[in-house]
């Protein structure tokens, strides 16, 4: 009877789950606890894919500086030394000119400034919009990564529950085997009962090893995502699910970086088309030149300067401007259509995500009730087994049923968390 009571106690531990899982996991494995918020922060800072995307964003932002260059003046300076083979002088009317010294020095400064460049302004706006689109695309990539981190984090938390359930199942089967051996020694059961109990123990031990491998694999994946050295522990997040539906579509469109990226891409294509249209207009620029040298010019001065205006007008370029304008217009139409597709997709995701979350929550309630019923069934079968009214096979089946329902409960916990994350992501509230 003492062995039977020990089996009941171990079975109660199996049914506990929740905080017991966390406490037992931390005591068994050790390491600091990493919360979900901390994991997301580490992923933002350390994940290698995020670092690469951030560098790509910096490249896009650098293009804005190039766009401003078309509107800023340019200034160049040049210094030159020339060694001539002979000196040349000229004396018209008794006035000596040094036309060519042996050691000749020249220095000049040239400057140009755009004054009226109609195509440059919409081109600059197109570049700015492209940079904003790149920033939104970076947020898309970051959000997808953080969603993967959160899903892996929840999977790690659930894997702890599965491992503890498998460990408890091993302990239960060990107690069952010991009880069978004692009763076999007393002659109340046959060798078949001992063999069945031993087979159940071997299978439970293998299931525990499989669960440990799955947990370690999940932890390694999480450690790679957040670049956190092992060992560490996760804490089961405890926050209420967010309920969204298709009525939240306007706010979701404001929050989703994918939609902002399409809007900025549309604006970039529109401004690019405008810029190519304005390339038909002439451009006006100013220029200036200052020179200093060590020989005489025809003005009898050893310096010179000049300023002026320059009009540039490309009258015909083979149709390149119109082709670029038509291309940009077509790209704008494509982007607008993709934005409409995304709008419909987000609306459907909100509707489907709400219903999926509700279904998963109901599944969680069913799983919790299943665990309660399996625990009650196991206790009843154990009493009947001790009374000799059921066989050991019934007892082992009841034990397996309890473990299976607990594993289904752990899966239900993950399903609810994953459905909530998916709905939050669709509504734009995660991360």
N, C-alpha and C positions, 0 to 999 in steps of 0.2 A: 504493500500500500504506500510505503514511503516513496518508492520509485514512481508510482502512479501520480502521487501528489507533485513530485518534481516535474513530471511531464506537463501537468496542468499549469504550473508556474511558468515554465518555459514557453508554453503556448500563449499565455497571457502576454509575455514579453513580445512575442511575434506580432500579436494583435495591436500593440500599443502604437507603433509608428510615430510620425510627426516629430515632436521635440526629443523623444527618446532616440530616434534615429540620429538626430544631429549630435546629441550628447555622446552617444556611443561611438559615432564616427570620429568625433574630435578626440575622444579618449584613446581610440585605437590607432589613429593615423598621426595625430599631432599636426604641427604647422600652424601658421597664422591663419585667421579667418579673413577671407576676402568677400566683402559684400558685393551685391550686384552693381551698386553705384560706383564702388571702387574699381570693379572690373571694367566698366564702361569708360571710366576715366583713364585707366591704364591703356586700354585699347586706343583711345584717342591720342595718347602721348607716344606709345611705343610700337603699335602695330606697323609692320613694315609696309603693308599695302597703303595704309593711310599716309605714311611718310612719302611714298612714291607719288600718290595722288596730290599731296600738298606741294611737292616740287613741280608737278605738272600745272597746278594752279598758278604758281609763281611765274611759270613761263607765259601763261596766258595774260597775266597782269602786266608783264613786261611789254607786251604788244601795245598797251595803251601809251606807254612812253614813246614808242615808235610812231604812233598816230599823232602825237603832239608835235613831233619833229617837223611835220609838213607845214605847221603854222608858226614856227619859231624862226628867227633869222639865223643865218650861218656866217661865221667869221673864220677866215683862214689867214695865216701868216706864212711868209716864205723868206728865207735868207739864202743868198747864193754868193759864192766866191768863184772868180774865174781868173786864171793866170794866162795872159795873152803873150804871144811871142815878141811883140814890139809895141811901143807906144805910138799913138797917132794923134797929131795935133793939126789944127786948122786955124789960119790967120786971115779971115776976111776983113779988110779995111783996118788992119793993125790990131784987131781984137783977137787974142788967142783963145782957141777952143781946145779943150782936152776931150777928144772924142773917145779915145780908147786908152786907158791906162794899162800898164803891165799887170798890176794887181787890181782887179776890178771887183768891187763890192756892190751888191744889189740887195735891197730889202723892200718887201711889199706887204700890204695888208689888204685883203679883199673881203667885202661883206655884201650879202644879199638878204633881202627881207621880203617875204610875201606880203602883199598889200590886199589884193582881192583874189582869193582862190575859192570859187564857189564849191568845187567838188570836195575840198578838204574837210569842211565842217560835217556834212553827213557821213563822210568816211570815218571821221573821228568818233562820231556817235555810234557807228556800226562796230568799231573796235571796242568801245566801252561796253556795248551790249553783249558782245562776244565774251568779254572778260567776266561780266556778271553771269552769263550763262555757264561759263567754266566754273565759277564759284558755286552756282547751284548744282552743277554736276558733281562737284567735289562733295557737297552735302549729301547728294544721292548716294555716292559710293560710301561715305562715312556712315550714313543711316543703315545701308544694307549690311555693312560690317558689324555695326553695333547690334543690329537685329540678330545676326548670326552669333555674336558673343552672348547675348541674352538667352537665346535658345540653347546654346551649349551649356551655359551656366545652369539653367533649369534642368537640363539633362544630367549634369553632374550631381545636382541635389537629389534627383530621383534615383540615380544610380546608387547613392548611399542607402536609400530606403531598400532597394532591391538586395544589396549586399547584406544588410542587417537581417532582412527576412530570410535570406539563404543561410546565414550563420545560425539563426535561431532554429531553422528547420534541421540543420545538422545536429544541433544540440538535442532537439526533440527526438530525432531518429536514433541518436546515441542512447538516450534514455529508454526508448522503446526496445532497442536491441538488448540493453542490459536487463530490462524487465523480462524479455523473452528468454534470455539465458538463465535468469533466476528461476523462472517458472518451468523451464525445461529441466533444470536440475532437480526441481521438486516433483517432476513427472506429470505436471498438469497440462503441458503442451508438447507437441511433437517437434522433431528437428526441422520440419518444414517451416514452422513459425519463426524459428531462429534464422533460417536462411532468408525468408522473406524480409525480416527486419534488417538483416545485414545487407541485402540487396538494396533496400530503400536507403540505407545509410550511404552506401557507395554512390548511388545516384545523386543524393543530396549533396555530397561532397564535391562531385563533379559540377553540379549546378552552381555551387558556391564559387568554385574556381572560375567558371564562365562569367559569373556576375562580377567577380573581382577584376577580371580582364576587361570587361566592358566599362567598369568604373575607371580603371587606370587609363584606358584609351580615351575616355571622355575628358578626364583631367588633363591628359597630355595635349589634346586638341585645344582645350581652354587655355592652357599655359602658353601654347604657341600663339594664340590669338592676342592675348594680353601681354605676352613677353614677361611673364612672371615665373621665376624659378620655382620648381617643386621642392618640398611639399607645401601645400596650403589647403585650406578647407573652404568650402562654400557654405553659405547660410541660406536656408530656404526663404526666399522673399515672401513677405506677408503684406500684401496690399490688395485692396478690392479691385476687381476687374472694372474696366471702363466700358460703359455701354454706349456705342455709337450706332447710327444707322444712316440711311440715305438722306435724311433731313439735315445731316451735318455736312453735306457736300460743299456748300460755299466756303465754310471755314477750312475744310480739308484741302480745297484747292489753294487757299492762301498759305497753308502750312506745308504742303507737299513740295519739296524742292524740285521734283521732276516736272511739275507744272510750271514753276518759275523758270526753269531752264528752257522749256519750250517757248515761253513768252519772250524771254530775252533773245532766244535764237530767232524768233519771228521778227522782233524789233531790229536785230542785226541785219537780217536779210532785206528788210524794208529799207533801212538806211543805206545799205550797199547798193540797192537798186537806184535810190535817189542820187547817190554819189556818182554812179555811172551815167545817169542822165545829165547831171551838172557838168560832166566832163566835156560836153559840147560847148560850154561857155568859155570865153577867153580868161586868161589869168594875168594879173598885173603884179609886178614885183619891182622893187627898187634895188639899186646896187651902188656900191661905192668902192673906190680904189685909191690907195695912197702908196707912193713909192719914194724911196730915198736911195741915192747912189753917189759914188765918188768921182763922177765925170760930168762933163757939161752936156746939157741938152740944147736943142735949138731955141729954147726959151731963155737960155743963159742962166738957168737955175738947175741946181742939183737935187731937185725934188719935183714931184708931180702928183696931182690928185684929180679925181673925176667922180662925179655922181650922175645918176640918171635913172630913168624908168624903162622897164622892158615889158612888152606885151607879148604873151605867148598864146597862140590859138591854133589848135590842131583842127584843121578843116576836114580831113578825111583820114581814117585809120583802118580802112578795110572792113568796117562794121564791127570792130572789136568792142567798142563801147556799148552798142546796142545788144550784142550777144551777151556781154556780162550783165547788162541790165535785165534782159529776159531770163537769164539763168537765176539771178537773185530773186526775181518775181516768182519763178517756179519753185524755188526753195522755200520762199515765204508761204506759198500755198500748201506745200507739203507739210511744213511745220504747223500751220493752222489746222490742217486735217489731223495730224498726229495729236494735237492738243485736244481736239474733239474726241478722238478715240480714248485718250487718257482720261478725260472727264467721265465718259461712259464707264470705263473700266473701274475708276475709283468709286463711282456710284454703286456699281454691282458689288465691288469688294466690301463696301460698307454694309450693304444689305446681307450679303452672304456671310460676312464675318460676324455680324450680330447674331444671326441664326445659328451659326456654327458654335459660337461661344455659349449660347443658351443650351444647345444640344450637349456640349461637353460638360457643362455644369450639371445637367441632369444625369449624364453618365457618371459623374463623380459621386452624386448622391446614391446612384444605384451601386457603385463599387463600394462605398462606405457601408451601405446596408448589406451587401453581399459578404463583407468581412464579418459583420456582426452575426449574420446567420451561420456562416461557416464556423465561427468560434463557438456558437451555441451548439451547432451540430457535433463538433468535435468533442465538446464536453459531454454531451449526451451519449455519443457512441463510446466514449471512454468508460462511462459508468456501465453501459450495457456490456462492454467487453470484459470489465472486471466481474460482472455478474454472470458472464458466460453465455449471454443471449445473442451475441454477434461474434463474428470471426475476426481474426487479426487483419484480414484483408480489408474489412470494412473500416477498421481503425486507421490503417495506412492510407486508404483512399480519403478518409476525412481529413487526415493531416495534409495530404497533398492538395486537397480542395482549399484548405485554409491558406496555404502558401500561394497557390495560384490566384486566389482572390486578392491577397495582399499585393502580389505583383501587378494585378490588374488595377488595384487602387493607386499604386505608384505611377502606372502608365496614365491613369485618369488625371492625377495631379499634373503630370507633364502636358497632357492634352489641353487642359484648361489654361495652363500658363502659356502654351504655344498659341492657342486660339486668341487669348487676350493680347499677346504681343502682335499677332497678325492684324487684329482689329485696330490696335493703337497705331500701328504703322500705316494702315490704310487711312486712318483719320488724321495722320500727320502729327500726332501727339507723342510718338516715340521715335527717336529718343528725346 
